Amino acid sequence: MSLAGISTSRSARAAVFCACLVLPCLAVLLGLPFVVRTGWFAKGANFTWVPTRDYPYEVSGMDADVVVFGDSSALAGIDPRLLQKQLGVSAVNLSPILRSLSMMRDKPLAAYLRHNKAPRLIVVYVAPWNTGTAPDEASTDGLIVMLRHGTMGDVLHWLVKHPVQMLNAEIFLADLTLGRIGHPSHASAHDAAWQARGFLPYPGNLPHLGRDCAINPSYSVPPDAGSWPQTIMDRYQNSQTRVVLYLAPLPDCTGTSRFVDLQSRLRPQAINRVQLLSPDLFLDDNLYAHPEERNVPVTTQMLSDALRPLLAAQDGPAIAVTPQTSKPSSAR
């Protein structure tokens, strides 16, 4: 065989070898959007938190009086069932985590309002450092929600705008999905999400913060503080619905005291001051805003106390007064 023939043969084998490596990967990446939209993904794929992300888009006829929409401090810290007991009005929690919020913005809230009556109150519940508009950052969590409830136009827009981030998110998602094939079904996760009305406590196997905790200096008041709640107010406040900003409580760690007077500096102004609570109420997950599940009644009661006069001032059913038994003495 001539040298030219040998070279051609080697090139052909190299091309076949590359095709064997690349084509399966492409098939997985191209087929992933269709897999993510299936019922199996939320059940058999063992992503037990997916039904909670689905809840705002799929719940219909709930017609809650109070809608909580914020970041993960609200998702893990406010139980709508307790709000209902404490205030005598119905409530839901539509809060995603920040990584999903960066991609989907207010679409969970808009989706909920398409299938439910307008609420009396929309509470934008966020940690002080999340009062600005979330940056455009692609993530696996955001990609899952976008693939399940967005449009292909949304996906293509993000692919063009952030191709590397989106590719990384999809590769990570593909790895997670393939690793969960064959896992047992978790159909009960859907029922749990609906029963909890969108509330999802964080795992209880994490340690809580110690009294010598110090907040990461990167957590600060954003330059555009107030822009996110202002956007929600501009879009959703009307004669039927009032939009308010509530600042999540924080652990009393070194560095958190600088957020206490943030209320007066924000536009729109929050309905509460940031309260500093005992650090052992919070999970030690480097996010400084997630209460332990057993302490969710504390954070929910604090929100109830702030909302009670607002609801009482509106025309509507009488608001039940609940004795304040769960508010901690360490709040200030």
C-alpha positions in Angstrom: 0.0 0.0 0.0 1.3 3.4 -0.9 2.1 6.1 1.7 -0.9 8.1 0.5 -3.2 5.1 1.0 -1.9 4.5 4.5 -2.4 8.1 5.4 -6.0 8.0 4.1 -6.7 4.8 6.1 -5.4 6.4 9.3 -7.4 9.5 8.7 -10.6 7.4 8.2 -10.0 5.4 11.4 -9.4 8.6 13.3 -12.6 10.1 11.9 -14.6 7.0 12.9 -13.0 7.0 16.4 -13.9 10.7 16.8 -17.4 10.1 15.6 -17.8 7.2 18.1 -16.8 9.6 20.9 -18.7 12.8 19.7 -21.9 11.4 18.3 -23.2 9.7 21.5 -22.4 12.9 23.4 -24.3 15.0 20.9 -27.2 12.6 21.0 -27.4 12.9 24.8 -27.2 16.7 24.7 -29.7 17.1 21.9 -32.1 14.6 23.5 -31.8 16.0 27.0 -34.4 18.8 26.6 -37.0 16.2 25.6 -36.1 14.0 28.6 -36.3 16.8 31.1 -39.8 17.7 30.0 -41.1 14.1 30.8 -42.9 13.0 33.9 -40.1 10.4 34.5 -37.6 13.2 35.1 -39.3 14.5 38.1 -40.1 11.0 39.5 -37.8 8.3 38.3 -34.8 10.6 37.9 -34.7 11.1 41.7 -34.8 14.9 41.5 -37.2 15.1 44.4 -37.1 18.9 44.4 -38.3 19.3 40.8 -42.1 19.2 41.7 -41.5 22.2 43.9 -40.0 24.1 40.9 -43.1 22.9 38.9 -45.6 24.1 41.4 -45.9 27.8 40.3 -46.4 26.7 36.7 -48.9 23.9 37.3 -51.0 24.8 40.4 -54.5 26.0 39.4 -57.5 27.3 41.4 -55.5 27.9 44.6 -56.5 31.6 44.5 -54.3 32.4 47.5 -54.7 35.7 49.4 -51.0 36.0 50.1 -48.3 35.0 47.6 -44.7 34.8 48.8 -42.2 35.2 45.9 -38.5 35.6 46.6 -35.2 33.7 46.9 -34.2 30.5 48.7 -34.5 32.3 52.1 -38.3 32.4 51.4 -38.4 28.9 49.8 -36.9 27.3 52.9 -38.1 29.7 55.5 -41.8 30.4 55.0 -44.4 27.7 55.3 -47.7 28.9 53.7 -49.7 26.4 55.8 -48.5 28.2 59.0 -49.2 31.5 57.5 -52.8 30.4 56.9 -53.2 29.3 60.5 -51.6 32.5 61.9 -53.4 35.0 59.6 -56.6 33.2 58.7 -56.0 33.7 55.0 -54.7 31.3 52.3 -51.1 31.5 51.2 -48.7 29.9 48.7 -44.9 30.1 48.3 -43.7 30.4 44.7 -40.1 31.1 45.5 -37.3 29.6 43.5 -33.6 29.5 44.4 -31.4 32.4 43.2 -29.8 30.4 40.4 -33.2 29.7 38.9 -34.4 33.2 39.5 -31.4 34.5 37.4 -32.8 32.7 34.3 -36.5 32.7 34.8 -37.0 36.1 36.6 -40.7 36.6 37.4 -42.0 33.9 35.1 -43.1 31.6 38.0 -45.2 34.4 39.4 -46.7 35.3 36.0 -47.5 31.6 35.3 -49.3 31.3 38.7 -51.4 34.4 38.0 -52.5 33.0 34.7 -54.3 30.1 36.4 -55.3 31.7 39.7 -57.1 34.8 41.0 -55.1 37.9 41.8 -53.9 37.8 45.5 -54.4 40.5 48.1 -50.7 40.7 48.8 -47.5 39.7 46.9 -44.6 39.5 49.3 -41.2 39.9 47.7 -39.2 38.0 50.4 -35.4 38.2 49.9 -32.1 38.3 51.8 -30.7 41.9 51.9 -28.0 41.1 49.4 -30.6 39.9 46.9 -32.6 43.1 46.7 -31.0 43.9 43.4 -31.8 42.3 40.0 -30.2 38.9 39.8 -27.3 38.7 37.3 -27.7 36.8 34.1 -26.0 33.5 35.0 -26.9 30.1 33.5 -27.1 27.2 35.9 -28.3 23.6 36.0 -31.2 24.4 38.2 -32.3 27.3 36.0 -31.8 25.2 32.9 -34.1 22.5 34.3 -36.9 25.0 35.0 -36.4 26.6 31.6 -36.5 23.3 29.7 -39.6 22.2 31.6 -41.6 25.4 31.6 -39.9 27.9 29.2 -40.0 28.0 25.4 -37.4 26.9 22.9 -37.0 30.6 22.2 -36.0 31.2 25.8 -33.4 28.4 25.5 -32.0 29.6 22.2 -31.8 33.2 23.6 -29.7 32.0 26.5 -27.6 29.8 24.2 -26.7 32.8 22.1 -26.1 35.1 25.0 -24.2 32.6 27.3 -23.1 29.7 25.2 -20.3 28.5 27.5 -22.4 28.7 30.7 -25.3 26.9 29.0 -23.1 24.2 27.6 -21.5 23.6 31.1 -25.0 23.5 32.7 -26.2 21.0 30.1 -23.2 18.8 30.4 -23.6 18.7 34.2 -27.3 18.1 33.9 -26.7 15.2 31.5 -24.2 13.7 33.9 -26.8 14.0 36.8 -29.6 12.5 34.7 -27.6 9.5 33.4 -26.4 8.8 36.9 -30.0 8.5 38.1 -31.3 6.1 35.5 -32.7 3.1 37.3 -33.3 4.9 40.6 -36.6 4.3 42.3 -39.6 6.5 41.5 -40.5 9.4 43.8 -44.0 10.1 42.7 -44.9 11.2 46.3 -42.6 14.3 45.8 -45.3 15.8 43.6 -48.0 15.3 46.3 -45.6 16.7 49.0 -45.0 19.9 46.9 -48.7 20.5 46.5 -49.5 19.8 50.1 -46.7 22.2 51.2 -47.9 24.8 48.7 -44.5 25.3 47.3 -42.5 25.3 50.6 -39.4 23.2 50.6 -37.3 23.0 53.8 -33.6 22.5 53.4 -32.1 19.1 54.5 -31.8 18.7 58.2 -28.5 16.9 58.1 -26.4 20.1 57.9 -24.9 21.6 61.0 -26.2 25.0 62.3 -24.1 28.1 62.5 -22.0 28.7 65.7 -22.0 31.8 67.8 -18.6 32.7 66.5 -19.8 32.9 62.8 -18.7 35.6 60.5 -20.5 36.4 57.2 -18.5 36.3 54.0 -17.5 39.8 53.0 -18.7 39.2 49.5 -22.3 39.5 50.8 -23.1 43.2 50.5 -25.9 45.5 49.6 -26.0 45.5 45.7 -25.5 48.8 43.8 -29.1 48.5 42.4 -30.7 47.6 45.8 -34.4 47.7 45.5 -34.6 47.3 41.7 -35.9 43.7 41.9 -38.9 44.4 44.2 -39.6 47.6 42.3 -39.8 45.6 39.0 -42.3 43.2 40.7 -44.3 46.2 42.0 -44.4 47.9 38.6 -45.6 44.8 36.9 -48.1 43.3 39.4 -49.4 46.0 41.8 -52.9 47.1 41.0 -56.2 47.9 42.6 -56.6 44.3 43.7 -53.0 43.4 44.7 -50.5 45.2 46.8 -46.8 44.3 46.4 -44.5 44.6 49.5 -40.9 44.0 50.2 -39.9 41.9 53.2 -36.2 41.5 54.2 -35.3 38.0 55.5 -33.9 37.7 59.0 -30.2 37.0 59.3 -28.0 35.2 61.8 -26.3 37.5 64.4 -22.8 36.9 62.9 -19.9 39.3 62.6 -20.7 41.5 59.6 -24.5 41.2 59.5 -25.2 44.3 61.6 -24.5 46.5 58.5 -27.7 45.3 57.0 -30.0 46.3 60.0 -30.8 49.8 58.7 -31.2 48.8 55.1 -35.0 49.3 55.3 -34.8 53.0 55.2 -32.3 53.1 52.4 -34.3 51.0 49.9 -36.8 52.2 47.3 -39.3 50.7 47.6 -39.0 50.7 51.3 -39.3 47.4 53.1 -42.1 46.8 55.5 -39.6 45.6 58.2 -36.1 46.1 59.6 -33.6 43.3 59.2 -33.7 41.3 62.4 -30.7 39.4 63.7 -31.4 36.1 65.3 -29.4 33.6 67.2 -27.0 31.9 64.7 -28.0 28.4 65.8 -31.4 29.0 64.1 -29.6 28.9 60.7 -27.9 26.2 58.6 -24.2 26.4 58.2 -24.3 26.2 54.4 -22.3 29.4 53.6 -25.5 31.2 52.5 -26.4 32.7 55.9 -30.2 32.9 55.3 -31.6 29.4 55.5 -33.3 28.5 58.8 -33.2 24.9 60.1 -36.5 23.2 59.3 -37.4 23.1 63.0 -37.1 26.8 63.2 -39.3 27.6 60.2 -42.2 28.4 62.6 -40.1 31.3 63.9 -39.4 32.9 60.5 -43.0 32.3 59.4 -44.4 33.9 62.6 -42.2 37.0 62.0 -43.6 37.4 58.5 -47.1 36.9 59.8 -46.6 39.7 62.4 -45.5 42.1 59.6 -48.4 41.2 57.3 -51.2 41.3 59.9 -51.7 45.1 60.0 -51.5 45.3 56.2 -54.2 42.7 55.7 -56.3 44.2 58.5 -56.2 47.5 56.7 -57.6 46.0 53.5 -61.3 45.4 52.8 -61.8 41.7 53.3 -62.3 39.0 55.9 -61.3 39.6 59.5 -57.7 38.6 60.3 -57.3 36.2 63.1 -54.9 37.3 65.8 -52.5 34.6 66.9 -50.5 34.9 70.1 -46.9 35.5 69.4 -45.4 32.5 71.0 -42.6 31.5 68.5 -40.8 34.8 68.2 -37.3 34.3 69.7 -36.0 36.6 72.4 -32.7 36.9 70.5 -34.3 38.9 67.7 -33.4 42.6 67.7 
